[in-house]
């Protein structure tokens, strides 16, 4: 996937995400990976995510096998929040956002053993599916510093209430 949007002000071809919009998810060609695969589409310049932080993200998820979308926070108009390392999300997500910087966009490919395994949480996700997510990291919270974007004035999508 080639990130769409403006480029850096220094004239480089590096993509910059000012106001994120719902991305399209391009499933890579070939066989589904058997390990967690992470690829930064846009590298953020904000706080780096560490275990114990609460993150606020927008995401789109598709199955590797069909490329069909099964979930997107964008469609609900509300970012999703979770505590990294709390075990409240699939392992692939928990590991996949670590080290990501606020303002970044990351592709995370989750093999079944780090996703839903042989279970199916939805008719849209067949058992043993490899999942492909594009995740936009809007903000990160640490009990020591609060929400990272509170000081910088970013992270909240205009027209949306704070979660």
C-alpha positions in Angstrom: 0.0 0.0 0.0 1.3 3.4 -0.8 0.1 6.0 1.7 -1.8 8.8 0.1 -1.6 12.3 1.3 0.8 15.2 1.5 4.5 14.8 1.5 7.0 16.3 4.0 7.6 20.0 3.8 11.3 19.5 3.2 10.5 18.2 -0.3 11.3 14.5 0.5 8.9 11.8 -0.6 8.2 10.7 3.0 4.5 10.7 3.6 3.1 12.8 6.4 -0.3 12.3 8.0 -1.9 15.5 9.1 -5.6 14.6 9.4 -6.0 10.8 8.9 -8.7 9.5 6.7 -10.0 5.9 6.3 -7.3 4.0 4.4 -7.7 1.2 1.8 -6.1 -2.0 2.9 -4.1 -3.8 0.2 -3.4 -7.4 1.0 0.1 -8.4 0.0 0.5 -11.0 -2.8 1.6 -14.5 -2.0 1.0 -16.8 1.0 -0.2 -15.5 4.3 2.7 -15.0 6.7 2.9 -17.3 9.7 4.5 -14.7 12.0 3.3 -11.3 13.0 4.3 -8.8 10.2 4.6 -5.1 10.9 5.2 -2.4 8.3 5.1 1.3 9.0 3.3 3.1 6.2 3.7 6.5 7.9 6.1 7.0 10.8 4.7 9.2 13.4 6.7 11.9 15.3 4.8 11.6 18.6 5.2 9.5 21.7 6.3 5.9 21.3 3.9 3.3 22.6 5.0 1.1 25.4 3.3 -1.6 27.5 1.0 -0.1 30.1 0.0 2.9 27.9 -3.6 3.4 26.7 -3.8 4.1 23.0 -6.5 5.6 20.8 -6.5 4.3 17.3 -8.6 4.2 14.1 -8.3 1.0 12.1 -9.6 -1.1 9.2 -9.4 -4.9 9.3 -9.7 -7.3 6.3 -9.0 -11.0 6.0 -5.9 -12.0 4.2 -7.6 -14.7 2.3 -10.5 -12.7 0.8 -9.4 -9.1 1.3 -12.9 -8.4 2.5 -13.3 -5.8 5.2 -14.8 -7.2 8.5 -14.4 -4.2 10.8 -13.5 -0.5 10.8 -13.6 2.0 13.6 -13.9 4.7 10.9 -17.4 3.4 10.0 -18.5 4.0 13.6 -17.0 7.5 13.7 -15.3 6.7 17.0 -11.7 5.8 17.6 -11.0 2.6 19.6 -9.1 2.7 22.9 -7.2 -0.1 24.7 -4.5 -0.6 27.2 -1.4 -2.1 25.7 -0.4 -5.3 27.4 -3.7 -5.7 29.2 -4.8 -8.8 27.2 -8.1 -7.0 26.2 -7.3 -7.2 22.5 -5.9 -10.0 20.3 -2.2 -10.7 20.8 -1.3 -9.5 17.3 -2.7 -6.0 18.0 -1.1 -5.9 21.5 2.3 -6.6 20.0 1.7 -4.8 16.7 1.3 -1.3 18.2 4.3 -1.5 20.5 7.0 0.8 19.3 4.6 2.8 17.1 4.7 6.6 17.4 1.7 8.8 17.7 0.7 10.2 14.3 1.8 7.0 12.5 0.0 4.5 10.3 1.0 0.9 10.4 0.0 -2.3 8.6 -0.2 -5.3 11.0 -0.6 -8.8 9.6 -1.8 -11.1 12.3 -1.5 -14.9 11.9 -4.4 -17.0 13.3 -2.4 -18.0 16.5 -2.1 -14.3 17.4 -5.6 -13.5 16.2 -8.7 -15.5 16.8 -7.2 -18.9 16.1 -9.8 -21.6 15.3 -12.6 -19.4 16.8 -14.7 -17.0 14.8 -15.9 -13.9 16.6 -18.0 -12.9 13.5 -19.5 -14.5 10.4 -17.2 -12.1 8.5 -14.1 -13.8 9.9 -13.7 -17.4 9.1 -11.9 -19.7 11.6 -8.1 -19.8 11.2 -8.0 -16.5 9.3 -5.0 -14.3 8.9 -6.0 -10.7 9.5 -4.6 -7.6 7.9 -5.1 -4.3 9.8 -4.1 -0.7 8.9 -3.9 1.2 12.2 -3.7 4.9 12.7 -2.3 5.8 16.1 -4.1 9.0 17.2 -2.9 9.3 20.7 -1.3 7.5 23.7 -1.9 8.0 27.4 0.6 7.4 30.2 -0.4 7.9 33.9 2.8 9.9 34.2 2.2 12.3 31.3 -1.5 12.1 30.4 -2.6 12.1 26.7 0.4 12.8 24.5 -1.5 15.1 22.1 -3.1 17.2 24.9 0.1 19.3 24.9 0.4 19.4 21.1 -3.2 20.0 20.1 -3.5 17.0 17.9 -5.1 13.6 18.0 -8.7 14.5 18.1 -10.5 14.3 14.8 -12.3 17.7 14.2 -16.0 17.4 14.8 -15.7 14.3 17.0 -16.2 14.3 20.8 -13.3 13.2 23.0 -13.9 9.5 23.9 
